[in-house]
């Protein structure tokens, strides 16, 4: 067995930023919201058709969310879907400079 050198790199907490995606913060936010939606659907054992009848949101939208095809969704749309699934949504925003060592974060 050959020993190979493995480099371990600590991620930033945002995989989209780690891979230099444009709009990484938006993509991460959408992924978190989609994950919450999928969690509700799984917990309640809702099919996309049943979710549609409960929320008025198209079954195709729930299918897109399950497949993480989120390009058609805005953050507010995903939050609306969570609201229609009777979820309480709490948002916290922390604004930091691009270089964390410069200045203190601003919490809104």
DSSP file (Angstrom, degrees, kcal/mol; ACC not computed):
  #  RESIDUE AA STRUCTURE BP1 BP2  ACC     N-H-->O    O-->H-N    N-H-->O    O-->H-N    TCO  KAPPA ALPHA  PHI   PSI    X-CA   Y-CA   Z-CA
    1    1 A X              0   0    0      0, 0.0     2,-0.4     0, 0.0     0, 0.0   0.000 360.0 360.0 360.0 127.0    0.0    0.0    0.0
    2    2 A X        -     0   0    0      1,-0.0     2,-0.5     0, 0.0     0, 0.0  -0.703 360.0-131.1 -87.5 133.1    1.4    3.4   -1.0
    3    3 A X        -     0   0    0     -2,-0.4     2,-0.4     2,-0.0    -1,-0.0  -0.717  26.0-162.6 -81.9 128.9    1.1    6.2    1.4
    4    4 A X        -     0   0    0     -2,-0.5     2,-0.5     2,-0.0     0, 0.0  -0.890  20.7-117.6-113.9 145.3   -0.2    9.3   -0.4
    5    5 A X        -     0   0    0     -2,-0.4     2,-0.5     2,-0.0    -2,-0.0  -0.679  30.4-163.8 -79.8 126.3    0.0   12.9    0.9
    6    6 A X        -     0   0    0     -2,-0.5     2,-0.5     2,-0.0    -2,-0.0  -0.953   8.4-147.4-115.4 126.1   -3.5   14.3    1.4
    7    7 A X        -     0   0    0     -2,-0.5     2,-0.5     2,-0.0    -2,-0.0  -0.809  10.4-154.0 -92.3 127.5   -4.0   18.0    1.8
    8    8 A X        -     0   0    0     -2,-0.5     2,-0.5     2,-0.0    -2,-0.0  -0.896  11.4-171.5-102.9 125.4   -6.8   18.9    4.1
    9    9 A X        -     0   0    0     -2,-0.5     2,-0.4     0, 0.0    -2,-0.0  -0.970  19.7-133.0-120.2 128.0   -8.4   22.3    3.5
   10   10 A X        -     0   0    0     -2,-0.5     2,-0.0     1,-0.1    -2,-0.0  -0.668  26.0-132.9 -80.3 128.3  -10.9   23.8    5.8
   11   11 A X        -     0   0    0     -2,-0.4     4,-0.1     1,-0.1    -1,-0.1  -0.279  11.9-122.6 -76.6 165.9  -14.0   25.2    4.0
   12   12 A X        -     0   0    0      2,-0.3    -1,-0.1    -2,-0.0     3,-0.1   0.598  51.0-103.2 -82.5 -12.5  -15.5   28.6    4.5
   13   13 A X  S    S+     0   0    0      1,-0.0     2,-0.4     0, 0.0     3,-0.1   0.285 106.8  82.9  99.7  -8.4  -18.9   27.2    5.4
   14   14 A X     >  -     0   0    0      1,-0.1     4,-2.3     2,-0.0     3,-0.5  -0.896  59.3-168.8-130.5 101.6  -20.2   28.1    2.0
   15   15 A X  H  > S+     0   0    0     -2,-0.4     4,-1.4     1,-0.2     6,-0.1   0.813  88.3  58.8 -61.2 -30.9  -19.4   25.5   -0.6
   16   16 A X  H  4>S+     0   0    0      8,-0.2     5,-3.1     1,-0.2    -1,-0.2   0.897 108.6  44.3 -66.2 -39.8  -20.5   27.8   -3.4
   17   17 A X  H >45S+     0   0    0     -3,-0.5     3,-1.9     3,-0.2    -2,-0.2   0.888 108.1  58.5 -68.9 -39.3  -17.9   30.4   -2.3
   18   18 A X  H 3<5S+     0   0    0     -4,-2.3    -1,-0.2     1,-0.3    -2,-0.2   0.818 111.0  42.5 -60.6 -29.9  -15.2   27.7   -1.9
   19   19 A X  T 3<5S-     0   0    0     -4,-1.4    -1,-0.3    -5,-0.2    -2,-0.2   0.129 116.9-114.3-104.0  19.8  -15.7   26.9   -5.6
   20   20 A X  T < 5 +     0   0    0     -3,-1.9    -3,-0.2     1,-0.2     2,-0.2   0.812  51.4 171.4  56.2  37.7  -15.9   30.5   -6.6
   21   21 A X    > < -     0   0    0     -5,-3.1     3,-0.8    -6,-0.1    -1,-0.2  -0.548  38.7-111.7 -72.7 141.3  -19.5   30.5   -7.8
   22   22 A X  T 3  S+     0   0    0      1,-0.2     5,-0.1    -2,-0.2    -1,-0.1  -0.484 103.3  17.7 -67.5 147.7  -20.9   33.9   -8.7
   23   23 A X  T 3> S+     0   0    0     -2,-0.1     4,-2.5     3,-0.1    -1,-0.2   0.883  78.3 165.1  57.8  41.9  -23.6   34.9   -6.1
   24   24 A X  H <>  +     0   0    0     -3,-0.8     4,-2.5     1,-0.2    -8,-0.2   0.852  69.8  53.4 -59.4 -38.2  -22.4   32.3   -3.6
   25   25 A X  H  > S+     0   0    0      2,-0.2     4,-2.2     1,-0.2    -1,-0.2   0.912 111.0  46.3 -65.7 -41.5  -24.3   33.9   -0.7
   26   26 A X  H  > S+     0   0    0      2,-0.2     4,-2.6     1,-0.2    -2,-0.2   0.930 112.9  49.7 -65.2 -45.6  -27.5   33.8   -2.6
   27   27 A X  H  X S+     0   0    0     -4,-2.5     4,-2.2     1,-0.2    -2,-0.2   0.901 111.7  48.5 -61.7 -41.6  -26.9   30.2   -3.8
   28   28 A X  H  X S+     0   0    0     -4,-2.5     4,-2.2    -5,-0.2    -1,-0.2   0.915 111.6  49.9 -64.1 -43.4  -26.1   29.1   -0.2
   29   29 A X  H  X S+     0   0    0     -4,-2.2     4,-2.3     1,-0.2    -2,-0.2   0.918 111.4  48.4 -62.1 -44.0  -29.2   30.8    1.1
   30   30 A X  H  X S+     0   0    0     -4,-2.6     4,-2.8     1,-0.2    -1,-0.2   0.894 110.6  51.7 -63.8 -39.6  -31.4   29.1   -1.5
   31   31 A X  H  X S+     0   0    0     -4,-2.2     4,-2.2    -5,-0.2    -1,-0.2   0.893 109.5  49.7 -64.5 -40.1  -29.8   25.7   -0.7
   32   32 A X  H  X S+     0   0    0     -4,-2.2     4,-1.9     2,-0.2    -2,-0.2   0.924 113.4  45.8 -64.6 -44.6  -30.5   26.2    3.0
   33   33 A X  H  X S+     0   0    0     -4,-2.3     4,-2.2     2,-0.2    -2,-0.2   0.913 112.3  50.6 -65.5 -42.9  -34.2   27.1    2.4
   34   34 A X  H  X S+     0   0    0     -4,-2.8     4,-2.7     1,-0.2     5,-0.2   0.897 108.4  53.2 -61.6 -40.0  -34.6   24.2   -0.1
   35   35 A X  H  X S+     0   0    0     -4,-2.2     4,-2.3     1,-0.2    -1,-0.2   0.897 108.0  50.3 -61.3 -40.7  -33.2   21.8    2.5
   36   36 A X  H  X S+     0   0    0     -4,-1.9     4,-2.0     2,-0.2    -2,-0.2   0.907 110.7  49.5 -64.0 -41.2  -35.7   23.1    5.0
   37   37 A X  H  X S+     0   0    0     -4,-2.2     4,-2.5     2,-0.2    -2,-0.2   0.939 111.4  48.2 -62.8 -47.4  -38.6   22.6    2.5
   38   38 A X  H  X S+     0   0    0     -4,-2.7     4,-2.7     1,-0.2     5,-0.2   0.890 109.2  54.9 -60.9 -39.2  -37.4   19.0    1.7
   39   39 A X  H  X S+     0   0    0     -4,-2.3     4,-2.8    -5,-0.2    -1,-0.2   0.902 108.7  47.3 -60.7 -41.9  -37.1   18.3    5.4
   40   40 A X  H  X S+     0   0    0     -4,-2.0     4,-2.5     2,-0.2    -2,-0.2   0.934 112.3  49.5 -64.9 -46.1  -40.8   19.4    6.0
   41   41 A X  H  X>S+     0   0    0     -4,-2.5     5,-2.7     1,-0.2     4,-0.5   0.920 115.3  44.0 -59.4 -44.2  -41.9   17.3    3.0
   42   42 A X  H ><5S+     0   0    0     -4,-2.7     3,-0.7     3,-0.2    -2,-0.2   0.926 112.9  50.7 -67.1 -45.0  -40.0   14.2    4.3
   43   43 A X  H 3<5S+     0   0    0     -4,-2.8    -2,-0.2     1,-0.3    -1,-0.2   0.896 118.4  38.0 -61.1 -40.6  -41.1   14.7    7.9
   44   44 A X  H 3<5S-     0   0    0     -4,-2.5    -1,-0.3    -5,-0.2    -2,-0.2   0.470 107.3-127.1 -88.4  -2.1  -44.8   15.0    6.9
   45   45 A X  T <<5 +     0   0    0     -3,-0.7     2,-0.5    -4,-0.5    -3,-0.2   0.911  48.0 170.7  54.7  46.4  -44.3   12.3    4.2
   46   46 A X      < -     0   0    0     -5,-2.7    -1,-0.2    -6,-0.2     2,-0.1  -0.743  27.6-145.2 -91.5 130.0  -45.8   14.6    1.7
   47   47 A X     >  -     0   0    0     -2,-0.5     4,-2.5     1,-0.1     5,-0.2  -0.417  33.9-106.0 -75.9 167.2  -45.8   13.8   -2.0
   48   48 A X  H  > S+     0   0    0      1,-0.2     4,-2.0     2,-0.2    14,-0.1   0.856 122.9  52.4 -65.4 -32.4  -45.4   16.7   -4.4
   49   49 A X  H  > S+     0   0    0      2,-0.2     4,-2.1     1,-0.2    -1,-0.2   0.906 110.2  46.7 -68.4 -42.0  -49.1   16.4   -5.3
   50   50 A X  H  > S+     0   0    0      2,-0.2     4,-1.9     1,-0.2    -2,-0.2   0.903 111.5  51.6 -67.1 -40.1  -50.2   16.5   -1.6
   51   51 A X  H  X S+     0   0    0     -4,-2.5     4,-2.0     1,-0.2     6,-0.4   0.891 108.6  52.7 -62.4 -38.9  -47.9   19.4   -1.0
   52   52 A X  H  X S+     0   0    0     -4,-2.0     4,-2.8     1,-0.2    -2,-0.2   0.925 109.1  48.2 -61.7 -44.9  -49.5   21.2   -4.0
   53   53 A X  H  < S+     0   0    0     -4,-2.1    -1,-0.2     1,-0.2    -2,-0.2   0.830 114.8  46.3 -68.4 -29.7  -53.0   20.6   -2.6
   54   54 A X  H  < S+     0   0    0     -4,-1.9    -1,-0.2    -5,-0.1    -2,-0.2   0.816 128.0  22.6 -78.0 -31.3  -52.0   21.9    0.8
   55   55 A X  H  < S-     0   0    0     -4,-2.0    -2,-0.2     2,-0.2    -3,-0.2   0.661  90.8-123.6-114.0 -20.6  -50.1   25.0   -0.3
   56   56 A X     <  +     0   0    0     -4,-2.8     2,-0.4     1,-0.3    -4,-0.1   0.512  70.0 131.0  80.6   4.0  -51.3   26.0   -3.8
   57   57 A X        -     0   0    0     -6,-0.4    -1,-0.3    -5,-0.2    -2,-0.2  -0.768  69.0 -98.7 -89.6 134.4  -47.7   25.8   -5.0
   58   58 A X    >>  -     0   0    0     -2,-0.4     4,-1.5     1,-0.1     3,-0.8  -0.190  19.4-130.8 -57.1 139.5  -47.3   23.7   -8.2
   59   59 A X  H 3> S+     0   0    0      1,-0.3     4,-2.3     2,-0.2     5,-0.2   0.855 109.2  61.7 -57.3 -35.8  -46.2   20.1   -7.7
   60   60 A X  H 3> S+     0   0    0      1,-0.2     4,-2.3     2,-0.2    -1,-0.3   0.853 100.2  53.9 -61.0 -34.6  -43.6   20.8  -10.4
   61   61 A X  H <> S+     0   0    0     -3,-0.8     4,-2.3     2,-0.2    -1,-0.2   0.915 108.1  48.6 -65.8 -42.1  -42.0   23.4   -8.1
   62   62 A X  H  X S+     0   0    0     -4,-1.5     4,-2.5     1,-0.2    -2,-0.2   0.883 110.5  52.2 -64.6 -36.9  -41.7   20.9   -5.3
   63   63 A X  H  X S+     0   0    0     -4,-2.3     4,-1.7     2,-0.2    -2,-0.2   0.914 109.0  49.7 -63.8 -42.4  -40.2   18.4   -7.7
   64   64 A X  H  <>S+     0   0    0     -4,-2.3     5,-3.0     2,-0.2    -2,-0.2   0.911 111.0  49.6 -61.9 -42.3  -37.6   21.1   -8.8
   65   65 A X  H ><5S+     0   0    0     -4,-2.3     3,-1.6     1,-0.2    -2,-0.2   0.926 108.8  51.9 -63.5 -44.1  -36.8   21.8   -5.1
   66   66 A X  H 3<5S+     0   0    0     -4,-2.5    -1,-0.2     1,-0.3    -2,-0.2   0.843 113.0  45.2 -60.3 -33.6  -36.4   18.1   -4.4
   67   67 A X  T 3<5S-     0   0    0     -4,-1.7    -1,-0.3    -5,-0.2    -2,-0.2   0.344 114.4-121.0 -90.1   5.7  -33.9   17.8   -7.4
   68   68 A X  T < 5 +     0   0    0     -3,-1.6     2,-1.1     1,-0.2    -3,-0.2   0.832  61.8 148.7  52.9  39.0  -32.2   21.1   -6.2
   69   69 A X      < +     0   0    0     -5,-3.0     3,-0.4    -6,-0.2    -1,-0.2  -0.758  12.8 155.1 -93.9  83.6  -33.0   22.8   -9.5
   70   70 A X    >   +     0   0    0     -2,-1.1     3,-1.7     1,-0.2    -1,-0.1   0.340  33.2 102.4-101.7   4.6  -33.2   26.2   -7.8
   71   71 A X  T 3  S+     0   0    0      1,-0.3    -1,-0.2    -3,-0.1    -2,-0.0   0.764  82.8  52.9 -64.4 -23.5  -32.4   28.6  -10.6
   72   72 A X  T 3  S+     0   0    0     -3,-0.4     2,-0.4   -11,-0.1    -1,-0.3   0.519  98.8  83.3 -85.7  -5.3  -36.1   29.5  -11.0
   73   73 A X    <   -     0   0    0     -3,-1.7     2,-0.2     4,-0.0   -43,-0.1  -0.775  61.5-154.2-106.3 142.6  -36.6   30.3   -7.4
   74   74 A X     >  -     0   0    0     -2,-0.4     4,-2.1     1,-0.1     5,-0.2  -0.663  34.3-109.4 -99.2 165.6  -35.8   33.5   -5.5
   75   75 A X  H  > S+     0   0    0     -2,-0.2     4,-2.1     1,-0.2     5,-0.2   0.919 120.4  51.1 -60.5 -42.9  -35.1   33.5   -1.8
   76   76 A X  H  > S+     0   0    0      1,-0.2     4,-2.1     2,-0.2    -1,-0.2   0.856 107.5  53.2 -66.8 -32.7  -38.4   35.2   -1.0
   77   77 A X  H  > S+     0   0    0      2,-0.2     4,-2.1     1,-0.2    -1,-0.2   0.923 109.5  48.0 -65.9 -43.4  -40.3   32.5   -3.1
   78   78 A X  H  X S+     0   0    0     -4,-2.1     4,-2.0     1,-0.2    -2,-0.2   0.876 111.3  51.1 -64.1 -37.1  -38.6   29.7   -1.1
   79   79 A X  H  X S+     0   0    0     -4,-2.1     4,-2.3     2,-0.2    -1,-0.2   0.884 107.8  53.0 -66.5 -37.7  -39.5   31.6    2.1
   80   80 A X  H  X S+     0   0    0     -4,-2.1     4,-2.5     2,-0.2    -2,-0.2   0.903 107.1  51.9 -62.5 -41.3  -43.1   31.8    0.9
   81   81 A X  H  X S+     0   0    0     -4,-2.1     4,-1.1     2,-0.2    -2,-0.2   0.923 109.7  48.8 -62.8 -43.7  -43.2   28.1    0.3
   82   82 A X  H  <>S+     0   0    0     -4,-2.0     5,-2.0     1,-0.2     3,-0.4   0.909 110.3  52.0 -60.7 -41.5  -42.0   27.4    3.8
   83   83 A X  H ><5S+     0   0    0     -4,-2.3     3,-1.9     1,-0.2    -2,-0.2   0.916 107.4  51.5 -61.0 -43.3  -44.6   29.8    5.2
   84   84 A X  H 3<5S+     0   0    0     -4,-2.5    -1,-0.2     1,-0.3    -2,-0.2   0.704 103.4  59.1 -69.2 -17.8  -47.3   28.0    3.3
   85   85 A X  T 3<5S-     0   0    0     -4,-1.1    -1,-0.3    -3,-0.4    -2,-0.2   0.178 124.3-108.0 -90.4  16.2  -46.0   24.8    4.8
   86   86 A X  T < 5S+     0   0    0     -3,-1.9     2,-0.4     1,-0.2    -3,-0.2   0.837  70.1 147.7  61.8  37.8  -46.8   26.4    8.2
   87   87 A X      < -     0   0    0     -5,-2.0     2,-0.4    -6,-0.1    -1,-0.2  -0.859  47.2-131.1-103.2 137.2  -43.2   27.0    9.1
   88   88 A X        -     0   0    0     -2,-0.4     2,-0.5     2,-0.0    -5,-0.0  -0.740  25.1-153.4 -83.0 132.0  -42.0   29.9   11.2
   89   89 A X        -     0   0    0     -2,-0.4     2,-0.5     2,-0.0   -10,-0.0  -0.924  13.9-175.6-114.2 128.2  -39.1   31.6    9.5
   90   90 A X        -     0   0    0     -2,-0.5     2,-0.4     2,-0.0    -2,-0.0  -0.991   8.8-162.2-122.5 127.4  -36.5   33.6   11.4
   91   91 A X        -     0   0    0     -2,-0.5     2,-0.4     2,-0.0    -2,-0.0  -0.914   7.5-175.1-114.2 134.2  -33.8   35.4    9.4
   92   92 A X        -     0   0    0     -2,-0.4     2,-0.5     2,-0.0    -2,-0.0  -0.996   7.3-163.5-126.2 131.7  -30.5   36.6   10.9
   93   93 A X        -     0   0    0     -2,-0.4    15,-2.0     2,-0.0     2,-0.5  -0.965   7.9-176.2-120.9 128.6  -28.1   38.6    8.8
   94   94 A X  E     -A  107   0A   0     -2,-0.5     2,-0.5    13,-0.2    13,-0.2  -0.990  11.6-157.0-121.3 123.4  -24.4   39.2    9.6
   95   95 A X  E     +A  106   0A   0     11,-3.5    11,-3.6    -2,-0.5     2,-0.3  -0.886  17.2 175.6-103.6 124.9  -22.5   41.5    7.3
   96   96 A X        -     0   0    0     -2,-0.5     9,-0.1     9,-0.2     4,-0.1  -0.902  34.9-104.4-124.1 154.0  -18.7   41.1    7.3
   97   97 A X        -     0   0    0      5,-0.4     5,-0.1    -2,-0.3     8,-0.0  -0.370  41.0-106.3 -66.7 156.9  -16.0   42.6    5.2
   98   98 A X  S    S+     0   0    0      1,-0.2     2,-0.8     2,-0.1    -1,-0.1   0.857 116.8  52.6 -57.5 -35.1  -14.5   40.4    2.5
   99   99 A X  S >  S-     0   0    0      1,-0.1     3,-2.8     3,-0.1    -2,-0.2  -0.894  82.1-152.4-103.6 107.9  -11.4   40.0    4.6
  100  100 A X  T 3  S+     0   0    0     -2,-0.8    -1,-0.1     1,-0.3    -3,-0.1   0.727  90.3  63.8 -54.9 -25.4  -12.6   38.9    8.1
  101  101 A X  T 3  S+     0   0    0      1,-0.1     2,-0.8    -3,-0.1    -1,-0.3   0.608  85.7  85.4 -75.4  -9.8   -9.6   40.4    9.8
  102  102 A X  S <  S-     0   0    0     -3,-2.8    -5,-0.4    -5,-0.1    -3,-0.1  -0.822 101.6 -33.0 -97.9 109.5  -10.6   43.9    8.7
  103  103 A X  S    S-     0   0    0     -2,-0.8     2,-0.2    -7,-0.1    -6,-0.1   0.154  83.6 -66.1  73.0 168.5  -13.1   45.5   11.1
  104  104 A X        -     0   0    0      1,-0.1    -7,-0.0    -8,-0.1    -3,-0.0  -0.606  56.2 -96.9 -91.2 153.4  -15.9   43.9   13.1
  105  105 A X        -     0   0    0     -2,-0.2     2,-0.6    -9,-0.1    -9,-0.2  -0.351  31.3-133.1 -66.8 151.7  -19.0   42.3   11.6
  106  106 A X  E     -A   95   0A   0    -11,-3.6   -11,-3.5    -2,-0.0     2,-0.5  -0.939  17.1-156.9-106.3 121.0  -22.1   44.3   11.4
  107  107 A X  E      A   94   0A   0     -2,-0.6   -13,-0.2   -13,-0.2   -15,-0.0  -0.865 360.0 360.0-101.7 128.6  -25.2   42.5   12.6
  108  108 A X              0   0    0    -15,-2.0   -14,-0.1    -2,-0.5    -1,-0.1   0.396 360.0 360.0 -98.0 360.0  -28.6   43.7   11.3
